[in-house]
Each structure stands twice: as structure tokens, then as C-alpha cells.
Amino acid sequence: MDKINMEIKIIEALQTVYDPELPANIYDLGLVYSIDISDTGYVNIKMTLTAPGCPVAGEIIMDVDSKVRNVEGVSDVNVMLTFDPPWNRDMMTEEAKLELGFL
């Protein structure tokens, strides 16, 4: 599978991971900052959380790791958590803003 199709499949997988505090997926919330895919299928994901003290941070990261690993062509996954820049509502997709009543 080429990198473009693999990235689409990874995004689809990320859209099945939900923040338990907000009824929207982490991708549409804007929590995923980057997805880098090597030629060997090694995937680096840089992401954040809605708040640094998120009590389910470990669960979200494990869910991301598990779901991305199941994407065809992925050989390994590294999920890197960052709080720079800090997340804010402007990072959400229009769909997420609408779903959460922010529009």
C-alpha cells in the first residue's frame, strides 16, 4: 500500500478513537498534530490531549497505538504526546464544532 492510502487508513482508524470527555473523535478534535510514515511502514504520530492532566491519557494513547497497528502495511507505531502547542477549540474540524455545539 502506498503512503497516501496508508495515511487515509490511519486517519480512518484514528477517527474511531474518542476522547471520553467529549463526544468526538481525537482526529476531528484536532488532537493529532502529525502522522509520519516511513518507507518501511513505521508510523510516528505526534498528538496532544485536551488537557495536560487528562485522567485517561494512557488509555487514549494505547487505543491509538493498537488501532494504528492494525492498519495494513504498518510495521510499528510510535505515539508521541506533546503539549506544545497547547490544544484549543480552534483546532477542531467544523464537523466536531457542530457536533459539540460550538457553532
N, C-alpha and C positions, 0 to 999 in steps of 0.2 A: 504494500500500500504506500502511495506517495505521501509526502509530509502534509500536503494540503488536505487530503482526505482524512489522514490520521488526526490532524488538528480538529477537523469538523467532528469526528467521532469522539475525541477527547472533550470538546465543548459540550456535546450531547450528554456525555457521561457526567460532566460537572453540573449540568442542569438538572441532574437527579439528586444532587446533594443540597439539603436545605438547612438554613440557619434555624435552629429551634425557637429562637426568639422572634423571628419574623417569618411570615408565611410566603417566602420567596426563595428561589434557589440562589446559591452563592455566586453563580456566574452573572445572573441578571442583577444581583445586588451590587455588582462591581467589586467583589472581594478578590477576584482573580486578576492579578496585575500582569502576569506574563506566562506564556506557555512556550517553552523552547524544546524542540525535538531534534536530537542528533541523528546522524545518518544510520546509527545502529539501533535506533528506537528508544534511546534513553531520554526520558522526559523530565525536564526541570519545570516545576510550577512555582511561581512566586505569588503568594497570596497574603491577605490580611484577614482580620476579623472585624466585626462591627465595633468591638470594644476590647482593649488590651486585657481586661480581667474576665473575659468570656469563660464561664464555668465549663463549657463543653468543647473547648478548643481542641483538646486531644481527640475527641470523638469525630469532630469535623475533619481534622487532618487525616485520621485513619480512614474515614469514609472516602475522602478524595483519593488517597493512595490506593485503596482497594478497587475503586471503580475505574480509575485510570489504568491500573494494571490489567484489567480485563479487556481493554481495548486491543483489538487485533493489531499486531505489529509493535506493541510496546514491550520493550525488553526489561526496563527498570524505571522506577519513578523516584524522584526526589522532590518533596514538598517543603518549600522554604517559607517560613512565616516571617512577615515583616510588618512594622507599624509606621513605616516611612515611605510614602506619605500616609498620614492617618486617613482612614476611611471617612467619607461623608456622603450625605444623600445625593449629592450631585453626580456621584459615580454610578448610580443606578441607571438601568435602562428605562426607557419610557414605559415599557410594559410593567416593570416592577413598581415604578412610581404609581402607575394607575391601579395596579393590584393592591397596593398598600394604602391607597387613598391620599397620596401626596400630590396629585394633580387636580 
